[in-house]
Amino acid sequence: MNLSAKNPMRVVLLAILAFEVILFGLAIPVMILISDVDPLTAGLCAGGAALLALVAAAMMRRPAGYPLGWLTQLVGLALGLLTTAMYVVGGLFLALWLITFILGRRLDEQGRTRPA
């Protein structure tokens, strides 16, 4: 479930996680001002999601990074329970993650079938 160390899509997956750190941080005021979520709840949920994305990004070179990245996508989508805008934004980032991962797997398969 990991991409090879030389796969260029690893950088794209890392960038997606980095953007999600920012996105989850910006979701806090949206939850508070638009959806009337308690500030503590918004801060804990979206802040926890941002921390998860940051840890996943830091762990991308290790085997645990990919499952954490997938979990980050699900948590981002689950933030839609607090503010419906996160269903759309979380879904878009999940789609980006999925497409990038699939393309990375294809690159890995092409690299294995190519003669040296």
SEGU-276506 format. One record per residue (C-alpha): x, y, z; residue number from 1. Coordinates in Angstrom, 2 decimals. Layout:
BEGIN
px/py/pz/n
X/Y/Z/NUM
...
This chain:
BEGIN
px/py/pz/n
0.00/0.00/0.00/1
3.08/2.24/-0.24/2
4.72/3.82/-3.25/3
8.35/3.17/-4.07/4
10.97/5.54/-2.68/5
11.75/7.04/-6.10/6
8.12/7.55/-7.14/7
7.50/11.24/-7.98/8
3.91/10.98/-6.76/9
5.15/10.76/-3.17/10
5.94/14.48/-3.38/11
2.42/15.21/-4.61/12
0.89/13.19/-1.76/13
3.08/15.10/0.67/14
1.90/18.40/-0.84/15
-1.73/17.33/-0.47/16
-1.15/16.64/3.22/17
0.61/20.00/3.65/18
-2.33/21.83/2.06/19
-4.70/19.92/4.32/20
-2.87/21.21/7.39/21
-3.68/24.74/6.19/22
-7.20/23.80/5.15/23
-8.07/22.24/8.50/24
-6.74/25.29/10.29/25
-8.91/27.56/8.13/26
-11.92/25.34/8.79/27
-11.94/26.36/12.46/28
-13.30/29.90/11.93/29
-15.73/28.59/9.31/30
-17.10/26.10/11.82/31
-17.43/28.78/14.47/32
-18.80/31.66/12.39/33
-20.86/29.89/9.73/34
-22.01/26.66/11.39/35
-22.20/27.88/15.01/36
-19.97/25.10/16.30/37
-18.62/25.59/19.81/38
-15.11/27.09/19.52/39
-13.57/24.39/21.72/40
-15.16/21.63/19.63/41
-14.09/23.29/16.37/42
-10.55/23.80/17.64/43
-10.18/20.26/18.93/44
-11.67/18.55/15.88/45
-10.13/20.63/13.10/46
-6.91/21.17/15.07/47
-6.65/17.43/15.66/48
-7.21/16.84/11.94/49
-4.47/19.37/11.12/50
-2.12/17.66/13.55/51
-2.93/14.27/12.00/52
-2.18/15.65/8.52/53
1.11/17.09/9.78/54
2.14/13.79/11.38/55
1.13/11.88/8.23/56
3.23/14.24/6.11/57
6.21/13.79/8.42/58
5.83/10.00/8.29/59
5.54/9.67/4.49/60
9.00/8.08/4.25/61
7.98/5.33/6.65/62
5.40/2.58/6.13/63
3.04/4.15/8.70/64
2.76/7.36/6.67/65
0.42/6.01/4.04/66
-2.23/4.62/6.42/67
-2.07/7.91/8.33/68
-2.55/9.75/5.04/69
-5.62/7.66/4.23/70
-6.94/8.27/7.75/71
-6.40/12.01/7.26/72
-8.60/11.90/4.17/73
-11.39/10.17/6.08/74
-11.10/12.59/9.00/75
-11.24/15.53/6.58/76
-14.44/14.14/5.12/77
-15.84/13.48/8.61/78
-15.39/17.17/9.48/79
-18.44/17.62/7.28/80
-20.45/16.51/10.29/81
-19.54/19.84/11.90/82
-19.79/22.05/8.82/83
-21.28/20.87/5.55/84
-18.66/22.72/3.48/85
-16.11/20.15/4.63/86
-18.04/17.41/2.85/87
-17.23/19.14/-0.42/88
-13.69/20.22/0.41/89
-12.83/16.95/2.16/90
-14.27/15.04/-0.77/91
-12.14/17.02/-3.22/92
-8.98/16.33/-1.25/93
-9.92/12.66/-0.93/94
-10.35/12.52/-4.72/95
-6.97/14.22/-5.24/96
-5.32/11.76/-2.83/97
-6.96/8.77/-4.51/98
-6.09/9.86/-8.06/99
-2.50/10.67/-7.10/100
-2.09/7.35/-5.31/101
-3.50/5.40/-8.29/102
-1.19/7.23/-10.69/103
1.73/6.52/-8.37/104
0.89/2.82/-8.34/105
0.79/2.80/-12.13/106
4.22/4.44/-12.25/107
5.55/1.78/-9.90/108
4.10/-0.98/-12.08/109
5.62/0.53/-15.23/110
9.00/0.76/-13.51/111
8.89/-2.93/-12.57/112
7.96/-4.11/-16.08/113
10.59/-2.00/-17.84/114
13.86/-3.77/-18.59/115
16.93/-2.27/-16.93/116
